[in-house]
Amino acid sequence: MLSSVMRILRLSSHHKTKLKTAFFLSIFESFSVNMPILAFLYGLYKIMINQFVREDIIKVSLILFLGLFFRALFRHGIHVFQSGTGYNMMADERMKLGNLIRRLPMGYFTDGNIGNISSVITSDMVFLEEVAMEKFTVIISSYLNVIIGIIMLSIFNLKMGLLIFIITLISIIMLNIIFKRSKEIAPRRQIVVENLIKSVLEYVRGLSVSKAFNLSGDKSKAASNSFRNIRDIMIEFEKCLTPLLLWHEILIGVGIACVIFMASVLANNGQLEIYFAVIMIVFSFEIFIPLLTLSRTIPMIRIVDAGLDRYQKIKDAKLLDNDGKNIKLDKFDIEFNKVTFAYEDKDIIKDMSFKIEEGTMTALVGKSGCGKTTIANLIARFWDIQNGDIKIGGVSTKSMTCESLLDNISMVFQKVYLFNDTIINNIKFAKPEASYDEIVEVCKKARCHDFISKLDDGYNTMVGEGGCTLSGGEKQRISIARAMLKDAPIILLDEATASVDADNEAYIKEAISDLVRNKTLVVIAHKLSTIKNANQILVIDSGEITQRGTHKELIDLEGYYQDFWKRRNVAKSWTL
């Protein structure tokens, strides 16, 4: 269990001094806990020799008062340095985890780790700050109380001290066995909790689809099974530990009986003062309380250990920019050099090479699933490539930190996500230090100022989870305003007008024209009207570039682009 305490100390970083202070105060608390015993021992001794006078009453009362006073004082100090530190420490760890997640490849999240991350943040860290921190001081205090108790009793009577030492040693051996046994099941409990969170998230996210196809009951089976699994693992957890903890409590009961018996025998043989024997009998029920406290702490400590193991697993994940440096770019051309990218052993991008000149517009055209969005994600280094190199301004993206790379890139995709916050805070996400006037200015350019102003709370309107209180077009324009506020030299644009109505499309096109002015622009094209004026069009098929050139050049070449153009023209001529 002490190893768990050391793990927390290692995690505490700059909060370590406060935690050590709390542990240090627990030593003095342990001494103050034993002061009433000394007072009672002294008073009883005086009574037995018929010398208990008024001055002794004052002394005993004073010792009792000081013992209680200092115990309360030290306990308050422990709470001050420990409890608040736990919350601050976990707040720091959450921020570290947030920064860490930003630097993980997207493949980490698609490999089923979202439930693990959610469980660490919502379950493990909460348990650490609310429960575990208090228990770690309890562990230290319990060990100290046992040691101090054995030393004190050995001073008065070596045989009694030796007896309690033997019982304590057997107890600690049993606690060690219980601790090891709980190690086998605690991680399984955490996995079940993680699976439960995954199932609930999946059920909630897919609830609208389930209702639409009248499958709500069927789709809830996975969540129901997860609830049953956590019930079963908790019962198994209790069944595993309860018999062992019961035997430990029996040991403590036998130990108390042994202390009473030995005190009586030694007193009867004249080897132990009567007053001390009486104290042993009275306090025999208190001597082993720290050991009982330790046994009842084991399940919680094991849960903490399992949670820390999961957190460490996230921290040990391979980061995209482990070797990256903060590099400030002065050129913003983009170059793919024989780039290959595979997802789950399936090649998505195959030996691809192209160059996008600074300040030009390049359009990516092709069938769904051909790799267009993947190219945009690789430019932003959301994924890491298997072979080749991607350079921006002549600098390999692998040599840059994610932060310094993304400082130069703004993205506007079809699927817009807004945080459950105010509109102004969602826009300021791109530039936290932006003033209100700056935000209004970009919102006017993004053609969203008018509809925001009509809302009851204006820019302070809460948008709901994912921006659920706004229409698709409104969210899209806020996304464009956010990109404008960032004012990055490279824009990645997944045709923002592909899934909005005609009215919103007109507004969004106007906003985009302001956004992309004098920028290096990569457009994932769904409508030819947006790419006719592109400096370069890349036709993608199955992860390879099959055609490249301007609109005028490609329109005269047989192939996908020409067919695409003809089909679009036929579609435009349709009337009702």
N, C-alpha and C positions, 0 to 999 in steps of 0.2 A: 504493500500500500504506500510505503514511503516513496517508491519509484514513481507512483502517480503524482505525488506532491512535487517531485523534481520535474516532472513533465510540465506541470503548470508553471513552475518557476521559469523554466526555459522559454515557455510561451509568453511570459509576462513582459518581456522586453524592458522598456524604460519604467514599467510599473513594478519591477522586481523589488526595488527598495521598500516600497509600501508593503508588499506582501511579506518580505523578510521582517519588517517592523512588526507586522501582525503576529508572525510566528514567534518573534522575540517576546512580545507582550504575553503570549500564551504561556511562556515559561513562568513568568511572574504570576500569571493567573493560577497556574498549577500550585505554586507555593501558597498563594492566598487561600486556595480551596482547603489546604491541609491545616491552616491556622486554627480553625475551630476545634479540630481534633486535639491539637496541642493545648488549647485552652481547657478543653474538657479533661484532658489527661492531667494537667497541672491541678485543676480544681479537685478532681477525684483523689489525687494523691494527697493533697492537703486535708481533705475530709477523712481519709483513711488513717492519717496520723494525728487526727484531732487538733489540727493547727489552721483550720480554715477560718480566717479572721476577715474583718471588714476590708482591709487592704487587698486581700486576695480576691474578694468579690469584685473590687474595682479593677484589679489586674485582668481577671478572667473576662469581665465585661468589655474592657478596653481591647483585649486581643480579639474577642468575638466581633466587636464593632469594626476594628481595623481590617480584620479578615474579610468581612462582608463589604466594607467600603472599597478596599483595594480590588476585590474581585469584581465588583460592579464597575470600578474605574478602568481596570484592565480589559474587561469585556467590552466596554464602550469603545476603548481605543482600538480593540481588535475589529469591531464592526466598522469604525471610521476608516481604518486603513485597508480593510479587507473587502467589505461588501460593496462599497462604492467603487473600489478598484476593479472588482470583478466586472461591473457594468462598463466602466471605461475601457478596460482591457478588451472585452468582447466587441465594444464599439470600434476600437482600433482594428481588431481582427476582421470585422465585417468589411471595413474600408479596404484593408489589405486584400481580402478575398475578392472584393469588387474590382480592384486594380489587376489582380491576378487573372480573373475571368476574362478581362479585356484582352489579355495577351495569349489566351488559349486558342488553338485552331478551331474552326467551326466543327470539324470532325469530332472533337471531344464531346460536343453537345449532342450530336446525332448518334453517338455510341451508347446512349441510354444513361448519361450521367446527370441529366437535369434533375431527376428525382433525388439523386445523391446530394447535389448542391443545395437543393431546396431543403432537404432534411437536415443538412449541416447547419444552415442558416436559421431555420425555423424551429428546430428541435434540439440539436446538440449544443449550439451556442447559448440558447435560452436556458437549457439545463445547467450549463456551466456557470452562467452568471447568477442564476437564481438559487440553485441548490448546491452545486459542487463547491463553490468558494467557501461556504460556511463549513462544509464537511471536512475540508482540508485542515482547518484550524482545529476541528474536533479530533482529527487523527493525531495531530501533534500533541494536543493537550492530553489525550488519552494515554499515549505512550509516556509522556512526562509524568502524569499522575501515578501511573504504575511504578515507574522507576523511583520517584520520590517516596512513594508509600513503602516500597521494599527497603529502601535505604533507612527510612525512619524506624521501621519496625526492627530491622537488623541491629540498629544502635541500642534499642531497649532490650531485645532478646534475639540472639543469633538464630536459635532454633525456629522461632516463629517466622523470622525473616526468610530462612532457608525454605521452610514449608511453602510460604506464599510464592517464593521465587520458582519452586518446582511446579506449582500449579499454574503460575503465569507462563512458564516455558511450555508446558503441555498445551495451554490455551493458544499461545502464539503459533505453535506447530499446527494445531487444528485450524486456526484462522488462515494460515498459509495454504493448507489443503483446500479450504473453502474458496479462497481467492483464486487458486489455480483452476478449480472445478468451474467456477463461474466464468472463467476466461473462455471456455468452450462455447457457452451459450449466449453470452452478451453480444458478440458480433452478429450472431444469427438474428437476435432481436432487432438490432439496428438495420439489418438488411430488410426485414419484414416491414419495419417502419418506413424505410425508403420506398419499398414496393407499394405500400399503402398510399404514400404521397403521389407516386407516379400514376396510380390507378385513379385517384380522385381528380388529379389535374386533367388526365385524359378524358374522364367522364364529363367534367364540367366544360372543357373546351368543345367536346363533341356533342353536347346536350341538344343543341338546335338541330343537328343532323339526325340524331337519334329520334327526336320528337317528330321530325318531318317524315320519317319512315316508320313511325310507330314502333320503335325498337327500344324505348326507354328502359323497359324491364329487362330485356336481353342484355343491353349494354351495361346495366348496373351490376351484372353478375360478377364482373371482374373486381369492381369496388367491393361488393359484398364478400367475395372470397378473400380479399385483402383484409377486411375487417375480421373475418373469421380466423385468418392466419395470425393476426396480431393477438387475438384472444388466445389462440392455442399456444403461441410461443410464450406469452406471459404466464399462462398456467404451467407450462413446462418449466419456465424459469423458476417459478415458486416451488414446484415439485422437486426440482433439482437441488435447490438450496435449503428448503425447509427442514428436511431430515438432518442435514449437517449442522444447521444452526441450532436445531433442537438438542443434538448431542453436545454441542458446545455449551448450551445453557445448563444441561444436566451436569457437565463437568464443573461449571461455576457453582452449581448447587452443592455438588459433592465437596468442592473446595471450601465453601462456607462451612459445611458440616465438619470438615477436617480441622479448620481453624478453631471452631468452637470446642471440639473434642480435645484438641491438643492444648488449648488455653486452660481448659478445665483440669486436665491431667497434670500439667506443669504447675498450676496453682495449688492443686491438692498435694503435690510432692514438695512444695515449697521452693520450686525452681523459678516461679514467676510470682511477682507481687500481685496480691489480690486485685488492687485497683487497676493494674494493667490487664489482667485477665478479664475483668469486667468490661474494660474498654474494647478488648478484642471481641468479646461476645456481642457488645452493642454495635460495633462498627464493622463486624464481619460481613454484614449485608452491603456495606458501602465500598469495601476494599476492591471488589472485582467489577464494580460498575463500569470503569473505563474499558475493560475487556468486552463487556456486553455491548457497550457503545460502538466499539470497533467492529464487532460481528454484524451489527445492524447497519453499518455504513458500507459494508462490502458490496452489496448489490448496486448501490448508487455509484460507487467508485468504478466498478466494472463497466457500467453504462457510460461513464465519463471517458474511460480508456477507449472503449469502442468508438465513441464519438470523435475523440482525438485521432484515432487511427484513420477514420474516414476523412477528417480534415487534412491530415498529413498526406493522404493519398492524393487529394486535390492539389496540395502544394507541391507534390513531387511530379505532377503531370508536366510533360515536356512543353515548354513555352516556345512561341514562335520566334521571339526576339531575345533569346538568352544571350546571344553574342552581339546584339544590336547596339548601335551608338546613336546619340542624338545628333542628327546631321541636318543642317539648314540648307535646303536646296535653293539654287538660283536659276535653274532651268527646269522646264516641266514637260519635256518630251517623254514619251513612253515607248519602251522597246521590249518586245518578246523575242528571246533568242533560243530557239529549239526547246520550247517549253512543253513538258509532259506532265499531266496531272491525272491521277486515278483515284477513284473513290471505291473502297471495298473491292479492290482488284479489278475494277472495271475502268478502262481508259475513257476519260471524258475529254481531255485535250491531248492531242497527239503531235508531238514534234512541231509545234507551231511557232512561226516567226513572223513578225511584222513590226512596223514602226509608226508611231503617231507623232507628227511634228507639233511643237509647242504652238498653242493658239489656234489649232485647227480642229475640225470636226470629223470624227470617224464614226461611221454607222456599222453596227453588227446586224446582219440579216440572216435568217435561217429558220428552219422548222423548230417547233417546240422540242426541247430536250437536246438540241444540237450542241450546246455549250456556250451560248451567248452570255447568260447571266454568270456562268462560272468564270468567264474571262474577266468580267467586271469585279467579281469577288477576288480573283487572283491579283488584280491590280491593287486592290485595297489590302491584300494579303490576309484575307479572312481564312484562307487555306494556305498550306505550304505545298509547293510543287515538288514532284519527285526528281525531275531532271530539267536542265536548262537554267535560264536566268531571266529575271524581269528587272529592267532598269527604269528609273525615273530621273531625268536630268543627268544621265550617265552614271547614276549611283544604283547599285544593286539593292533591291528592297530587303534582301536578307541581311544587309549590313546595317540596317536602320532599326531603331526601336519602332514598335507599332505606333506610339504616340507621335514621334517625329514624322512618320510616314503619313498618318491620317490627318495631321495638321494641314496637309497640302491637298486633301481630297474632300469634296462634298458629294453626297449621294442622294438622289431622289428616285425612289423606286415606286412601283405600283402599290405595293403593300405598305402602307404608312402605319407606323406605330407611334401613338402618343401616350405619354405617361399619365397616370391618374393624378393630375395636378392642374394648375391653372394654365390658361393659354399662354400667358406671358412667360411662365417658367418653362413651358415646353419649348418656346422659341429661344429663350435664353440658354437653353441646353447647349447651343452652338457657341455661345460666347457669354459666360456667366457675368462678366463685368459690364455688359452692354447697358446703356441707359434707356430709359423709357422712350425718349425721343428717337433713338436709333431703331428701337423695335417698331415703333409706329411707322417710321420711314420705310423699313423693309417690308412691312405688312402692306403699305400702300403700293409698293412695287409688285408685291406678290398678289395683288388684287384681293386681299382678305381683310383689309381694314374696315371696309363698309359693313360686312356681315358681323364682324366681331363687335363693332360699335353698337349694333342693334341688340346684342345680347344683354340681358338684365345686368350682369356684372361686368360687361365689357371684357377687357383683357384679363380680369381676375376670375373669369368663369371657369369652373372645374369641368374638365372634358370627360371624366370617367375613365374606367380601365380601357386602355387601347384607343381612347378617343371615341367611345361608343355613343356619346351624345351628339356627335357631329356627323354630317354626311360625308361620303367618300370624297367628293370634290372639295369640301371645306377642309378636311384633313390634308388633302393633297396640297392645297394652297398654303396651309400652315407649314407643311414640310418644306415647301419651296422657300417660304420666308425664313425658315431656320437655316436652310442652305445659303441663302443670300447673306444672312447675318454673319455666317462663318467666313464668307468671301474667300474660299479656297481657290487656287489657280487651276485645279483639275476638277471637272464635273463628270460624275458617272450618272447617266440618266436612263433608267428603264422606262420606256415610253409612258409618261405619266398620264396621258390622256386616253389610254387604251380601254379603260373600263369606267369612264365617267360619261355623264349625259352631255348633250350638245352645248347647253348653256355654260356648264362648268368647263368644258373643253376650251371654249373661246377665252375664258378668263385665264386658264392655266397656260395656254399657248402664249398669251401676252406676258405672263409672269416669267415663263421660261426664257423668252427672248431677252428679258432684262438680266436674268440669272447667268446666262452663258456668254454674255458679251465679253470678248477678249480672253476667253478661257480655253484651256485644252479640254475638248468635249468628246466623251465616248457615249454614243446613243445606242441602246438596244432597241431596234426599230420594229414596230408592228404596223405602222402606217407609212406609205411611201411619201405622203405629203410632207412628212417631217424630215426626210433624208435626201430629197432631190438636190439640195444645195450642199451636201456633205463634201468635204475635200477628199474623202476616201470612204469607200464602202467595202466591207469585208463580208463575203458570203460564206457562212459556216455550215458544214454538213458533217455530222458524226465526229465532231471535235477537230476537223481539219478545215483549212481555208481552201475552198474550191474555186473562188473567183475574187478578184480585187480590182478596184478602179473607181472612177467617178460614175455618176448616174448615166451620163451621156455615153461613156465607154461601155458600160455593162448592158445597156439597153439594146445594143447592137450585137451582143454576143449570145449565142445559144446557151441555155443553161437555166439554172434555178431562178436567177434574178429576172431574166426576160419573161419567164413563165409567170413569176410572181407579179410582175408589172402588168402583164396582159390580164391576169385574173382580177387584179384590183380595178383595172379600167372597165372590165365587164361588169363587176359588182357596182361600180359607180353609176353605170347606165341603167341599173334596175329602177323601175318605177312601180308604184301601186295605183 
